[in-house]
Amino acid sequence: MKTFCGRANPTTGSLEWVEEDEDYDYHQEIARSRYADMLHDKDRNMKYYQGIRAAVSRVKGRGEKAIVLDIGTGTGLLSMMAASAGADFCYAVEVFKPMANAAVKIVEKNGFHDKIKVINKHSTEVTVGPDGDMQCRANILVTELFDTELIGEGALPTYEHAHKYLVQEGCEAVPHRATVYVQLVESKRMWSWNKLFPVHVEAEDGEKIIVSPSEMENCPGVPSVCDIQLNQMPSSDFTILSDVVTMFSVDFSKPVRSASTCYRVQLEPVKSGKAQIVLSWWDIDMDPSGTINCTMAPYWVKPTSAFQWRDHWMQCVYFLPKEEQVLQGQKVHLTACRDEYSVWYTLQKAREEDENKADARVESPVCRCQAHLLWNRPRFGELNDQNRTRQYIKSLMNVLKTDSVCLCISDGSLLPVLAHYLGAEQVQYFLLGCFFCVFLLGFFKANHLEDKIKIVEARPELLTSSHLEDKKISVLVGEPFFTTSLLPWHNLYFWYARTAVTEHLASNVTVLPQSAALHMMIVEFQDLWRIRSPCGTCEGFDVQTMDDMIKNSLNFRESKEAEPHPLWEYPCKSLSNPQEVLLFDFRKTVPQHCLSTEGSVNLLRKGKSHGAVLWMEYHLTADISVSTGLMQISNEKGNCEWNPHCKQAVYFFSSVIESETLADLPSAVTYAINFDTKTGEIAMDFKLL
């Protein structure tokens, strides 16, 4: 049996469906899963164990048998905790077949096969009765169904069904309750992930301002949460406008309703400012009294507590539909609405709220401007980065002439507008997908450029002289940025597009950027290594089977790949100097042969070599470059600052994945990197010396 998987093709700029073996999807899901991260979450595991022990004890204290239902068992860890705590029997439900098979092995290996039954079904398909999956209803409900938003993985409908059909009335639940907290803030940085700010361009005939269409200015955006490691957001990047307040809580020991609803709280701003962002997180009480608590609160809320790093639960950034001016001491009402899977927020002045009490429900926001569907949050941030924009303006001013015929190849880019304002006689914009067309036409119209910039709706290989009014392209520009790109080198599609339009280029064409370089650096991560590191034992239980399963999937087809991560959220220190390893010359066409390089890099600092980070640097002109990766090494310790708008490629070394212990710290790392010009993919191999 075959399965189709979506994959970015750097040679076509498209997301293509590739036929793979059935096992491929399983291996990808396991290899890129967060199981290792959860097993390394000491705080989570310890609190669950304490809560389960207490729940079993309460049931036993009532003279009842402790029958546990564990929904989403994963490795079977929570069921083993329950059995170890004295539960009479556990039903461990896991819908993902490879995971359920692993749970069976782990349960057996730990000697609990007679106490735990693994059920490979969705919990809504589990039956109860003499011939059912469960002999009787459970009186202890244990789950770990939560994501950063709490409800995004379908926790509410799962709980609702379980209370109706699978557990006894008045059952114990671990966790017992979840509480969602909110705080109102003003943040130009975070707001820049949601709105396009005006761009100021100093042209020869005066200052020009690129503005957004009114539809974008007034658009409420999309309801999908922006989940980030808020603990990496410096306090200088936001202004707190309210105290932390409880938005809502859910008692999991009682019947849960998943139907859409709204919650409303009153806030009294502690400072005047522009309310733009709702920051949110949750905590879970493992017991009814709330003495066993696991919190996601960020550093400024509980500054004295020791933080447990985790990547499976982070914090939420919600964008209000529009920014609202609030005054210190003048009360406002914050409304949270949710459906089964997502939450969104609106803010009203107290008097407005009183007038609109009848209108308690707020519809889920729908993007009307298309920008929020076409640009993700980092892309908004990138377009709003004034320093970056200045580099492009400076470069364009160096290369544009009054008779320049300019062609832009990039998705949803402002470069055509910049090129026009900076004096290009004719500007064409290659549009690779019709989904950008309506949006860009509106954007050009808002800036009175609808008759100044021509959109070419054709693929580069289908470009004809008539598209260009029989003129040759004298300036070819790109950021480059393409929405299908996942890894830094996927934007090399610009090179393939440039190659496809060669016959339409003037003999003295200027290509901007003129080249790109792949850079690499060896790093030690503060925490990110945990997502790929074996666990061995967790709270005294042997989970080696899970480690082996992940390792097997990472080694599927004997190929390891780099994976994208936004490293501004994941602190690391450099162990080597950054090094340029491959150069791609856009002034020439893509060669037929592969581009390969081998070499070694010396390690200058002591530390654990967790992996290599790779990124692209674009040389716009001979002396102007923009980096998608390292911005600077900020101190002697080697702490790194990364481009916050891009994901960098991380290649984890086998010493992380296989938990190898090196007798001595390596002094150097050798590398072999190969760029296959036929597929646009990069293969790499590293060895620690």
Secondary structure, DSSP 4 states (H G I P E B T S, - for coil): -EEEEEEEETTTTEEEEEEEEHHHHHHHHHHT-SHHHHHT-HHHHHHHHHHHHHHHHHHHHTT---EEEEES-TTTHHHHHHHHTT-SEEEEE--SHHHHHHHHHHHHHTT-TTTEEEE-S-GGG--BSTTSSBSS-EEEEEE----TTSSTTSHHHHHHHHHHHTEEEEEEEES-EEEEEEEEEE-HHHHTTTSPPPEEEEETTEEEEE---HHHHT-------EEE-GGGS-GGG-EE-S--EEEEEEETTS----S-EEEEEEE--SS-EEEEEEEEEEEEESSTTS-SEEE---TTTSTTSPPPP-SSS-EEEEEEEEEEEE-TT--EEEEEEE-SS-EEEEEEEHHHHHHTTT----PPP--SSSHHHHS-HHHHHHHT-HHHHHHHHHHHHHH--TT-EEEEESTT-SHHHHHHHTT-SEEEEE-S-GGGHHHHHHHHHHTT-TTTEEEE-S-GGG--GGGGTT--EEEEE-----TT--SGGGGGHHHHHHHHTGGGEEEEEEEES-EEEEEEEEEEESSGGGGGS--SEETTEE-HHHHHHHHHHHTGGG----EEE-GGGS-EEESS--EEEEEEETTSPPPSS-EEEEEEEE--S-S---EEEEEEEEEEETTEEEESSEEEE-STT-BEEE-TTSPEEEEE-HHHHTT---SS--SEEEEEEEEETTTTEEEEEEEE-
